[in-house]
Amino acid sequence: MFGELVDEPVDHPMIRPSINAVAETYDLAIREPEVATAESSLTKKRVNRFLHIAQSADDLVAQNMMQRKLGQNTGTCFQRCVGMDAFNSLYSVTYEIDEKHGTPYHERLKAFLTTMQEHNYVVGGAMTDVKGDRSKAPHEQDDPDLFVHITRRDDKGIWLKGAKAHQTGCINSHWIIAMPTMRLGPADRDYAVVAAFPVDAPGITYIYGRQSCDTRSMEGGSIDVGNADFSGQEAMVVLEDVFVPWTHVFMDGEYQFASMLVERFTCYHRRSYVCKTGVGDVLIGAAAQAAEYNGVDGASHIKDKLVQMTHLNETMYAAGIASSHQARPTKSGCYLNDDMLANVCKHHVTKMPFDMGRIAQDLAGGLVSTAPSEKELKHPELGALLDKYLKGRADVPTEARIRILRLIENMTMGRNAVGYLTESLHGAGSPQAQRIQIGRQMELGFKKGLARRLAGVDRADDE
């Protein structure tokens, strides 16, 4: 980070807020076990829901309810949804690979997952390769390392090389599961690999990603950061001949199943973006509070804008949770949510948080981007002037007003805008990826038939 090696991430002020967000996934399981834990189908013990394989549509609905709750509690990305969705997608895909090829992947995965549940580990999923020239397949790239691939094998295991980009929460995980990022062909066998490794395995380098206003956490104080306790985290993960024993390899060359894995993962993960509605609840609350502190909360147009924000937020949630409700079992027994509605959910998420952010800034006023720093607010001479001139309602402390404005700034153009806006756009596939999937599932032939039947066209043709 900043060209220097970070010896202990836990103590770094820029990293600590993201660790706090992951910690909330543990704390919620203790405070509200009915929300954040489930009975494991493997051990029959209560486990963190992020490590649970969905055994019913109700399990998937419960995931969504937990995700919204955590978004409300943290106001940011809590960094565990990718691992949860990776486990669920791998559970069915490894079962079907074994069914066709007689491989041992499914039993390996269950053994690995059992260990993760017993130790209550955080497991991150790494799918996004850096990709290089997007017009070329992995094996066609000038540099073979632009997609993670196997460099060699022996009787003990495999070695991996390459890089995974935009890896949410990777430094805060205990283990990482690397997966293919796209459909693969016969020449891409070495890229068709799924493997799990501990985050501190030899040969891994983490290059921390910058976020807007991220150094505010290093300035001291709690006002300018906006969100006083929580944040997200992304990094690039560089693998230089990382060894993985066979017991932790869940795909090795079965390129035909790469697209199935990607599609099932994105099906789970695109409806997982209901987490943004929990964050949206925080933004709606901040916008309403800002309006109240400004003394305009009774105006009809203010109320209408809050209604609009709420409508957008609930539309995203409705599509995601409906996708979970319409889940169906796979051959493995694991339930998979509805793919069409998952893509509709994520496509909403690529747009609606931006609209909500615009309305929140509208309600906040221009001070959301021009307020002086915390040091000025607490300056022995300037502080009194700012307390006088930046006050809204007389009965509201100026500092309270500034804190709410900083939170809106944080969520719409500061550090947590990464997770709320940019990730909403590009996470789990950029907008065109959802449009492609929606287009594949439109069933236009069926729907044209409905129209012809009701219009009497087919009847007229028979006559």
N, C-alpha and C positions, 0 to 999 in steps of 0.2 A: 504494500500500500504506500503510495507516494514515493516509490522507489526504495523503500526500506522494508526489511523483513520484520514482521510482527511476531515476536516470540510467544506472547500469550494473548490470544484474541479476547478472552473473557474480560481482561482489564482495559481494553482499548475503548475510549469513549465513543468512537464512531460505530464500533461493532456491538457494544453492550445493549443498545436499544433493541436490536434484532434478536439478541439472546433472550431479552425479557419477553418478546413476543412469543418465542418458542416455549418459554417457561409457562406462559399462560395456558398452553395446551395441556400441560401437566396439572396445573393448578385447577383448571376447570373440571378435570376428571375427578379431582378430590372433592371439590365443592359441589359439583352437580354430576354425580356418576351416571344418573339416568340420561344425561345429555351426551357425555363424552366417553362413556365406556360401553362395552358390549360383552356378551359371553362368547368366547372363542369357540369356533367349531373344531379346533384342533386340540385344545387343552381343557375345554369346558370350564375355564376360569375367566373372571372378568379381566379384560384387557382394554388398553386405550383404543378408542374407536378408529384412530388413524392406522392401527395395525390389524384391523378386523376385516375379514372377507365377508362381503354382503351375502347373506343367506336368504334374503327376501327383499321385496320392494320396500318394506318398512325400514329395513336396514339402510337402504340408500336414502330414503326420506330423512332418517335420523342423521345421516351424514350432513345433509344440507342444513338441517336445523342447527347442528353443532357449528357448521361453518359460518352461518349468519351470526350466531351468538359470539363466536370468537372475533368476527369482524367488528361487532359492536363493542367488545371489551378492549380491543387493541387499536382500532382505527387504522389498521395497516394489514399487511400480509403476514400471516403467522407461520408460513413456510413448510407446512407438512402435507398439503393436499396432493402434491405430485407423487410422493412416496405411497400414500394410500391408494391412489388411482393406479399406480404402477403395479402394486401387489394384486389388486383386483383384476386388472387386465391380464397380467401374467398367469394368474391362477387358471383361467380358462384356456389361454393360448398354449401353455405348457401341456395341459391335459390333452389338447387336440394334436399337438406335435407328437407326443408319446403315442397317441392312438394310431397315428399314421406310420411313424418310424420306429416304434418300440424303444424310444429313448427314455432315460431316467429323470428327465427334467422336472416333472411334476412332483415326484417324491422329494427331490432335492429342494425344490422351492418350499414345500411344506415343512421340511426339516429346518430350513433357514428361517422361515417365518415364525416357527415355534420358538426358536432361539431369540428372535427379535422381540416376541411377545413376552417371553420369560424375563428378559432384561429391561423391557420397556424402552427400547432404543428409538431414536429418531432416524428414519431411513429416508434419504432423498432420492429422487428419480432424476436421471440425466439422459435426456432424449435429444436435445438440440445440438447437432454438430455445427461447426463453423461454416461448412458447405462449399466454400470456394466459389468456383464458377457454377452458378445455378443451372446452366444449360447442360451440364455434364453429370453423368452418373458417378458414384464414388470411385469406381475402378478407372474411370477416364480422366480423373483430375491429374494435373501436372505434378502435384504434390500428393502422394497417397495418404498423408497424415491429416488431410482436411476432413476426413470422416474417421471416427474411432474404428480401429480394426485390430485383428489378431496378427501379431508379427511372428509368433512361433508357438508351437505346442510341444509338450512332452508327456510322459506318463503321469506327471504330477499336476499339470494344469496348462494355462495359457498366459501369454503376455500381451498387453494392450498398449497401443500408442495412438495419440490423437488429442483432440481437445473438445470439451463440451462448453458451450457458451450460455450466458444468461442463467446460471444455475442458482435458483432461489434457495437460500438457506443452507447451501452446501457446507459452509464452515461450521454451521450450528448442528450438523447431523453427526450421527455416529457411523453410519454406513451409507454408501451410495450404490444404486443399481443403474448401470449404463445400459441403454437400449438403442436399437436402430432408430433413425429419424425419418425414414421414408421407405417407399416401395423399393425392393432390390431385385436384381436379376442374377442369372447363373454366374456371371463373372464377378459378382459382388459377395461371394461366399464368406470371405474373411471379414466383411463388414456386418454380416448377419450374426451378431453376437449380443447376448444378454449376460451380464456378469455383475456380481456384487463384490464390493471390496470396502474395507474400513477407510474412513476419511484420512487416516494417518499412514496409509500404506506407502512404502518406499516408492519413489518415482513420481509422486503427485506434487504439483505446484498450483497454488490458488492465487489468482491475480484479482484483487478486490475491485469491484466496479464502482465508479463514481456515481453519485446521485446529487441532484440539485440541492444546494444549501447544506450538504452533508457535513461541512466543517463547523457548522454552528454547534454541533454536539461537542466540539473540542474547545469552545470558547468559555465554557462555564455558564452557570445560570440555567433557567428552565423556561424562560419566556420565548426567546427567539427561535428555539427549536420547534415550537408549535405544538407538537405532541411531546409531552414532558417525559414519557417513559418508553414508548414503543416505536419501532421502525422495522422495515424489511431489509433484505440483503440479497445481492446477486454477485456472483464472481465467475470468472473463467476458470475451468478446471483443465489443467494440462497434464496429460498422462505420458510418461516416458518409460516405456517397457514396464508397466505395472503388472505384477504377477497375481493371478487369480487361480486358486486350486479348483479342480474339477467339481468339487462339492458345491461351489458357488457359481457355476456356469449353468445357465438355464436356456441357452440357445447357442449352437455352434454350427453355423453354415446352412441352417434351414431357411434359406432366403425366401422361400415361398410363403412363409408365415410372418415375414417382416411387416407387410401391409396390414395383415390381420391385427398384429399387435399395435401398430400405430393407430389404426382406426378404432380399436376397442379402448385404447388408452385415451384418445381424444374424445371418444364418446363419454367416458366417465368424467374426464377433466373439464370438458366444456360446460357440463352442467354443474361442476364444482365451482364455477365462477359466481354462484349465488353468494359466495363469500363477500363479493363486492357490494351486495345489498346490505350486509352488516356495516361495512364501512360507509355506505351511503346513508344509513340511519344516523351515523355520527355527523356526517356532513349536513344533513337536513337539520339536525338539532343545532349544529353550530350556526347555520344560516338563520334559523328562527331566533336563536339567542342573540345574534348580532343585531337583528332587526329590533328585538325588544330593548337591547341596550341603547340603540339609536333612537328609541322612542317612536318607532313607526310600525310596530307590530299590529296595530289595529287597522291599518289601511287595507282596503279590499284588494288592491293589486299585490300587496305583500302576501296576503293569505293565498291568493290565486297562484303565485309563484311557488309557494310551499306545497300547494296541492299538486302542481305540475311535477315538482321534484319527487313527491311521494308516488305519483302515478308511474313515473319512469322507473323508480326503484322497485315497486311491486310488480311491474311488468317483467322485469328481469327475473325476479324470484319466482313468479308464477310459471314461467317457461321451464326453469331449472327443476323445480320441485315436481312439476307435472311429468317431466322426463323420468324422474325417479319413481313416481307412482306407477308409471306404465312399464316398469321393468319386467323382464322375462328371464327365466333361468337358462343358462348355457349348459352344455353337456357335462361340465364339471360340477354343476350344482350352484355355482356362483351366479348371482343375478347381475344382469347388464341392463342399464337404463335405456330408454327410448332414444335412438340416435337422432332422429329428425328434430325432436324437441330440444335435445342437448345442443344441437347446432343453432337452432333458433335462439336459445338462451344466450349462447356465447356471441352470436351476431348482434343481439341487443346490447351486450356488454361492451362491444367495440365502439358503441356510439353514445349510449345513454349516460354513462358517468361523465362524459365530456359536457353534455348538455346540462347535467346537474351542477358540474363545476362552474359553468358560465353563470347559472342562476345564483349560485352561492356567492360568487364574486360580485354580482349585481346587487344582491341584498347587503353585502358587507360594506360596499362603498370603496372609494379609491384608497383609503387608508390601509387597505389590506396589502398594498404593495409599496407604500411610502412611509410606513411608521418608522420612527427612529429606533435605535437598538436598545436592548435592555440596559446597557451601560449608561445611556443618556437618561433613561427613565429613572435610574437609581443614582444619578449624578447629584452631588450635594447642592449645586446651583440650578442646573437645567431641569432636574427632576420636578421641582415645584412648578416651573413654567409648563412642562409637558402635562403634569397632572391637571393644571388649570385649563389648558387649551385643547387637550385631547379627550376631555370628558364628554360623554354623551348625556344620558339621563343623570340628574343630580344625585340620585340615590344609588347609583352604580359606581363602584370604584373604577378609576381610569385603568388600573392594571388589569382588572377583570375584562374590560372591553378589549384591551390590547391582546390579552391571552387568547380570546376567542378569535380575533382577527388573524393572529399568528397560526392558529390551528387551521383556519380556512386556507391561508397561504400555504401551509405545510401540505395540505391534502390536494390542492389544485395546481400548485406550481413549485412546491418544495420537495423535501425528501420523500414523503409518502405519496406524492403524485406519481412516482415511479410505479408503485404497486396499484394505485387506484386508477390511473389514466393510461400510461404507456403500456403497462402489463395487460390492462384490459383490452387494449388494441391488439397487441402482438402475442400475448400468452396463449398457449394451446392452439396456435395457428392464427395467422393474421386474417382479416375479414374475408378475403377471397377464398380461403380454405373452407370456411363455413358455407359460402355460397356454392362452392362446388358440391359439397355433400348434400346441401338442400336440393340442388338441381338434380342430383342423382336419385333422390327419393321423392320427387314431386308427383309421381304416378299420373302423368298427364294422360296416358292412354285410358286409364281407369276413369279419370275425371271427365274426359271428353265423352266417354261412353255414358256416364251419368247424364251429361247435358243432352246428348242425342236422344236418350230414352225419354227424358222428360219433355223435350221439344217435339217428340213424335217423329224425329228424322228416321230412325231405324224402322218404325212402323210404316212410314210412307214408302221407304225403299222396298219393304216386303210387298206392299200393295202394287 
